[in-house]
Amino acid sequence: MTIALPQTLRQPQAMAWLAGLRLPDVAGQQWVLDASPLISFDSSALACLIEVRRRVQAQGGQLTIRGLSESLQRLAQVYGLTDLL
């Protein structure tokens, strides 16, 4: 199953996006989080990536994140979060 991020994910959108995110039973399933649509973001986007990973893993699933832009990868490095992505 694939979850796609929206084009904009800043603090106001991040809270709403996470509140609306509903994962079906993911136990034992491989999920992909597609970050390629993301154009406008702040550090809240990183919080969303980590929260989705946490939710999937809490239900026994696995998550792969793909499509991370260079700028989002650099932001993750600044915050020391590259190992979590």
Secondary structure, 3 states (H helix, E strand, C coil): CEEECCCEECHHHHHHHHHHCCCCCCCCCEEEEECCCCCEECHHHHHHHHHHHHHHHHCCCEEEEECCCHHHHHHHHHCCCHHHC
